[in-house]
Amino acid sequence: MTKKNSHLFELLILGSSSAIPSDDRFPSAQLLNIREQLFLIDCGEATQNRLWSFKVRWSKISHICISHLHGDHVFGLPGLITSFSHLQRKEPLTICGPEGIQDFLEGTLRHSRAHLNFEIHYLELDHRSGTKFYNDGLLSITSFPLNHRVPTIGYVFKVEEHYRKLNIEKISQYAIPVSQYKKVVAGESISDMEGNVYTSDEFSAPVHYLKSYAYCSDTRYDESIIPFIKDVDVLYHETTYLEALAHKAQETGHSTAHQAATMAEKAGVQRLITGHYSSRYHELNVFLQECQSVFPNTILGKEGLLVQI
């Protein structure tokens, strides 16, 4: 992940494969960095290996958000949790997901006689309705229902902040001590060394920072999710199949690249990221081409992709 800055909001793709991994594609897992607080989204097999590969600071993972309990989205979780314990984690961890996530993980840990030295907080979410379950004043997270074969939820991460941006070029032309700059961005009036008073508006401007990311894992094409993902800056939407296999996508509870692009267009999002490719496809650029025929601002999601949101 990149170095810390005042408005860091970036996504790292750890795994882009569907059920069966290959030499260079791994089951679903993504990592969001929001001001150096890390949110892991889904946790397929080998997720902890990918975290090592990308030199992620595991201790900064505060939440793990699971979309559903199919193995390619959750089988990496028990191993990751026990590794946390072996690494002497002490900070509490929150695990979010549909009903059954606590039973799945605790049952596995119990039968494997695993001992944890940190606390896990479970948050089981209703897969039938939207729920804003996290809000710290800067970041809010909302879950929403997806249309798959088992209870499945998507997530929207929204960062919103109001602040003032200092016009450093202008203020440096005046005899104003640097110690006064903080007052300017706090909206306070200041004075120069001769006693002249200036308002904050003379040297700064208000900024409304708003960025959002939506994660749509396994789901059929379903326009009922549009109100949840409408106008997001970046949308990840699964693209398990190409349009030639639309019938199979419908049968198995998945989407085609064409359908994902159509969803992105109708929802008015800024950018679309593809992923969750069936192992029958060895060449991924065909997914990009199919999406871009409908929604040009598409990014091919693959391992190691880092996207600034």
C-alpha positions as CSV (number, residue, x, y, z in Angstrom):
1,M,0.0,0.0,0.0
2,T,1.1,3.6,-0.5
3,K,2.5,6.0,2.0
4,K,0.1,7.7,4.3
5,N,-1.5,11.0,3.2
6,S,-4.4,13.1,4.3
7,H,-7.0,11.5,2.1
8,L,-5.7,8.0,1.5
9,F,-8.5,5.7,0.2
10,E,-7.1,2.9,-1.9
11,L,-8.0,-0.7,-3.0
12,L,-5.6,-3.6,-3.4
13,I,-6.8,-6.7,-5.2
14,L,-5.5,-9.9,-3.5
15,G,-7.5,-12.5,-5.4
16,S,-9.6,-12.4,-8.6
17,S,-10.5,-16.0,-9.2
18,S,-13.8,-17.8,-8.6
19,A,-14.0,-21.3,-7.1
20,I,-10.8,-22.9,-8.5
21,P,-7.5,-21.0,-8.2
22,S,-4.7,-21.3,-10.7
23,D,-0.9,-20.5,-10.7
24,D,-1.5,-16.7,-10.9
25,R,-5.1,-16.3,-9.8
26,F,-6.4,-16.7,-6.2
27,P,-9.9,-16.8,-4.7
28,S,-11.7,-13.6,-3.7
29,A,-10.0,-11.2,-1.4
30,Q,-9.5,-7.4,-1.4
31,L,-8.0,-4.9,0.9
32,L,-9.2,-1.3,1.5
33,N,-6.8,1.2,3.0
34,I,-8.6,4.1,4.6
35,R,-6.3,6.4,6.4
36,E,-4.0,3.5,7.3
37,Q,-6.9,1.5,8.8
38,L,-7.3,-1.7,6.8
39,F,-10.5,-3.5,5.9
40,L,-10.3,-7.0,4.4
41,I,-13.1,-7.9,2.1
42,D,-13.7,-11.6,1.7
43,C,-11.0,-14.1,2.6
44,G,-10.6,-17.0,0.1
45,E,-7.8,-19.6,0.3
46,A,-4.2,-18.2,0.4
47,T,-5.3,-14.7,1.5
48,Q,-2.7,-14.7,4.2
49,N,-0.1,-15.6,1.7
50,R,-1.1,-12.7,-0.4
51,L,-0.9,-10.4,2.6
52,W,2.7,-11.5,3.1
53,S,3.5,-11.1,-0.6
54,F,2.3,-7.5,-0.6
55,K,3.9,-6.7,2.8
56,V,0.7,-5.7,4.4
57,R,0.8,-4.7,8.1
58,W,-1.6,-7.2,9.5
59,S,-2.0,-5.4,12.7
60,K,-3.8,-2.6,10.9
61,I,-6.6,-4.9,9.8
62,S,-9.5,-3.8,12.0
63,H,-12.4,-5.4,10.1
64,I,-13.0,-8.4,7.9
65,C,-16.2,-8.1,5.8
66,I,-17.4,-11.4,4.4
67,S,-20.0,-11.4,1.5
68,H,-21.2,-15.0,1.9
69,L,-20.1,-18.4,3.1
70,H,-19.1,-20.1,-0.1
71,G,-15.7,-21.5,0.3
72,D,-13.9,-19.3,-2.3
73,H,-14.8,-16.3,-0.2
74,V,-14.3,-17.6,3.3
75,F,-12.0,-20.7,3.5
76,G,-8.9,-18.5,4.1
77,L,-10.5,-17.0,7.3
78,P,-9.6,-19.7,9.9
79,G,-6.0,-19.8,8.8
80,L,-5.7,-16.1,8.8
81,I,-7.3,-15.8,12.3
82,T,-4.9,-18.4,13.8
83,S,-2.0,-16.7,12.2
84,F,-3.1,-13.4,13.8
85,S,-2.9,-15.2,17.2
86,H,0.6,-16.7,16.4
87,L,1.8,-13.2,15.6
88,Q,0.6,-12.1,19.1
89,R,-2.2,-9.9,18.0
90,K,-3.8,-8.1,20.9
91,E,-6.2,-5.7,19.2
92,P,-9.8,-6.7,18.9
93,L,-11.0,-7.7,15.4
94,T,-14.5,-7.2,14.0
95,I,-15.8,-9.8,11.5
96,C,-18.9,-8.9,9.6
97,G,-21.0,-11.1,7.4
98,P,-24.3,-12.9,6.8
99,E,-25.9,-15.1,9.4
100,G,-23.7,-18.2,10.1
101,I,-20.3,-16.5,9.9
102,Q,-19.8,-16.8,13.7
103,D,-20.9,-20.4,13.8
104,F,-18.6,-21.2,10.8
105,L,-15.5,-19.7,12.3
106,E,-16.0,-20.6,15.9
107,G,-16.8,-24.2,15.0
108,T,-13.6,-24.5,12.9
109,L,-11.5,-22.9,15.7
110,R,-13.1,-25.2,18.3
111,H,-12.6,-28.4,16.4
112,S,-9.0,-27.5,15.6
113,R,-8.3,-26.6,19.3
114,A,-7.1,-23.2,18.3
115,H,-6.4,-20.7,21.0
116,L,-6.8,-16.9,20.3
117,N,-5.1,-14.2,22.4
118,F,-7.4,-11.4,21.1
119,E,-11.1,-10.8,21.0
120,I,-13.3,-11.2,18.0
121,H,-16.5,-9.1,17.7
122,Y,-19.0,-10.6,15.3
123,L,-21.6,-8.6,13.4
124,E,-24.1,-10.8,11.5
125,L,-26.0,-8.7,9.0
126,D,-29.4,-9.1,7.5
127,H,-28.9,-10.2,3.9
128,R,-32.4,-9.1,2.9
129,S,-32.1,-5.4,3.5
130,G,-29.7,-2.5,3.6
131,T,-28.0,-1.7,6.9
132,K,-25.6,1.1,7.8
133,F,-23.6,-0.7,10.4
134,Y,-20.5,1.5,10.8
135,N,-20.0,5.2,11.1
136,D,-17.1,6.9,12.8
137,G,-17.7,10.4,11.5
138,L,-15.4,10.0,8.6
139,L,-16.2,6.5,7.2
140,S,-19.5,4.8,6.9
141,I,-20.1,1.2,5.8
142,T,-23.5,0.0,4.5
143,S,-24.4,-3.6,3.6
144,F,-27.0,-4.4,1.0
145,P,-28.6,-7.6,-0.4
146,L,-27.2,-9.5,-3.4
147,N,-29.0,-12.1,-5.5
148,H,-27.0,-15.3,-5.2
149,R,-27.7,-19.0,-4.3
150,V,-27.0,-18.4,-0.6
151,P,-27.5,-15.4,1.7
152,T,-25.0,-12.8,0.2
153,I,-24.4,-9.2,1.0
154,G,-22.5,-6.4,-0.8
155,Y,-20.8,-3.4,0.9
156,V,-20.5,0.3,0.3
157,F,-17.6,2.2,1.9
158,K,-18.1,6.0,1.9
159,V,-15.6,8.5,3.2
160,E,-16.9,12.0,3.7
161,E,-15.2,15.0,5.2
162,H,-15.5,18.8,5.2
163,Y,-12.3,20.8,5.7
164,R,-10.5,23.9,4.5
165,K,-7.6,24.0,2.1
166,L,-4.9,26.5,2.7
167,N,-3.8,28.7,-0.1
168,I,-0.1,28.5,0.7
169,E,1.0,30.6,-2.3
170,K,-1.2,33.6,-1.2
171,I,-0.6,33.4,2.6
172,S,3.2,33.3,2.2
173,Q,3.1,36.7,0.6
174,Y,2.0,38.2,3.9
175,A,3.9,38.7,7.2
176,I,1.9,36.0,8.9
177,P,3.7,33.6,11.2
178,V,3.5,29.9,10.2
179,S,2.1,29.2,13.6
180,Q,-1.1,31.0,12.5
181,Y,-1.7,28.6,9.5
182,K,-3.5,26.1,11.6
183,K,-6.0,28.7,12.7
184,V,-6.8,29.5,9.0
185,V,-7.7,25.9,8.2
186,A,-9.7,25.8,11.4
187,G,-11.8,28.7,10.1
188,E,-10.5,31.3,12.5
189,S,-9.4,34.9,11.8
190,I,-5.7,35.7,12.1
191,S,-3.4,38.7,12.3
192,D,-0.1,39.5,10.7
193,M,2.9,40.9,12.6
194,E,1.6,44.4,12.2
195,G,-1.7,43.6,13.7
196,N,-3.8,43.5,10.5
197,V,-6.7,41.1,10.8
198,Y,-7.7,38.6,8.1
199,T,-10.5,36.2,7.8
200,S,-10.0,32.5,7.1
201,D,-11.8,32.9,3.8
202,E,-9.0,35.2,2.5
203,F,-6.4,32.4,2.7
204,S,-8.4,29.1,2.5
205,A,-11.4,27.6,0.8
206,P,-13.9,25.0,2.0
207,V,-13.6,21.5,0.5
208,H,-16.1,18.7,0.6
209,Y,-14.2,15.4,0.2
210,L,-16.5,12.5,-0.7
211,K,-15.3,9.2,-2.1
212,S,-17.1,5.8,-2.2
213,Y,-16.4,2.2,-3.1
214,A,-19.0,-0.5,-3.6
215,Y,-18.3,-4.3,-3.5
216,C,-20.7,-6.6,-5.3
217,S,-19.5,-10.2,-5.0
218,D,-21.4,-13.2,-6.3
219,T,-24.8,-12.1,-7.7
220,R,-27.1,-12.4,-10.6
221,Y,-27.9,-9.3,-12.6
222,D,-30.4,-7.5,-10.4
223,E,-31.3,-3.8,-10.8
224,S,-32.7,-3.7,-7.2
225,I,-29.1,-3.0,-6.0
226,I,-28.8,0.2,-8.0
227,P,-30.1,2.5,-5.2
228,F,-27.2,1.2,-3.0
229,I,-24.4,1.6,-5.5
230,K,-25.7,4.7,-7.4
231,D,-23.0,7.2,-8.3
232,V,-20.1,5.5,-6.4
233,D,-16.6,6.4,-7.5
234,V,-15.5,2.8,-7.9
235,L,-17.7,-0.3,-8.3
236,Y,-16.4,-3.8,-8.1
237,H,-18.9,-6.1,-9.7
238,E,-18.2,-9.8,-10.3
239,T,-17.8,-10.9,-13.9
240,T,-17.7,-14.7,-13.6
241,Y,-18.7,-15.4,-17.3
242,L,-18.7,-13.8,-20.7
243,E,-22.1,-13.0,-22.2
244,A,-22.1,-16.2,-24.3
245,L,-22.7,-18.1,-21.0
246,A,-25.4,-15.8,-19.7
247,H,-27.7,-18.8,-19.2
248,K,-25.1,-20.4,-17.0
249,A,-24.6,-17.2,-15.0
250,Q,-28.3,-17.1,-14.3
251,E,-28.4,-20.8,-13.2
252,T,-25.4,-20.4,-10.9
253,G,-26.3,-17.0,-9.4
254,H,-23.5,-15.1,-11.2
255,S,-23.1,-12.2,-13.7
256,T,-21.5,-11.8,-17.1
257,A,-19.1,-9.0,-18.0
258,H,-21.7,-7.4,-20.2
259,Q,-24.2,-7.5,-17.3
260,A,-21.7,-5.9,-14.9
261,A,-21.0,-3.2,-17.3
262,T,-24.7,-2.6,-17.8
263,M,-25.1,-2.3,-14.1
264,A,-22.3,0.2,-13.9
265,E,-23.8,2.3,-16.6
266,K,-27.3,2.3,-15.1
267,A,-26.0,3.1,-11.7
268,G,-23.9,6.0,-13.0
269,V,-20.7,5.0,-11.3
270,Q,-17.3,6.5,-12.2
271,R,-15.2,3.4,-12.7
272,L,-15.9,-0.4,-12.8
273,I,-13.5,-3.2,-11.7
274,T,-14.0,-6.7,-13.0
275,G,-13.2,-10.0,-11.1
276,H,-14.3,-13.4,-9.9
277,Y,-13.4,-15.0,-13.2
278,S,-14.3,-18.6,-13.9
279,S,-11.3,-20.9,-14.3
280,R,-12.5,-21.9,-17.8
281,Y,-11.1,-18.6,-19.0
282,H,-7.3,-18.3,-19.3
283,E,-7.2,-14.9,-21.2
284,L,-8.7,-12.1,-19.2
285,N,-8.6,-9.2,-21.7
286,V,-11.8,-10.6,-23.2
287,F,-13.6,-9.5,-20.0
288,L,-12.2,-6.0,-20.3
289,Q,-13.2,-5.8,-24.0
290,E,-16.8,-7.0,-23.3
291,C,-17.2,-4.5,-20.4
292,Q,-15.7,-1.6,-22.3
293,S,-18.1,-2.2,-25.2
294,V,-20.8,-1.0,-22.8
295,F,-19.0,0.9,-20.1
296,P,-15.6,2.3,-21.3
297,N,-14.2,3.3,-17.9
298,T,-13.6,-0.3,-16.9
299,I,-10.5,-1.6,-15.1
300,L,-9.4,-5.2,-15.4
301,G,-9.3,-6.5,-11.8
302,K,-6.3,-8.8,-11.2
303,E,-3.9,-9.7,-8.4
304,G,-1.7,-6.8,-7.4
305,L,-3.9,-4.1,-8.9
306,L,-3.8,-0.9,-6.7
307,V,-6.6,1.6,-7.3
308,Q,-6.7,5.1,-5.8
309,I,-10.3,5.8,-5.0
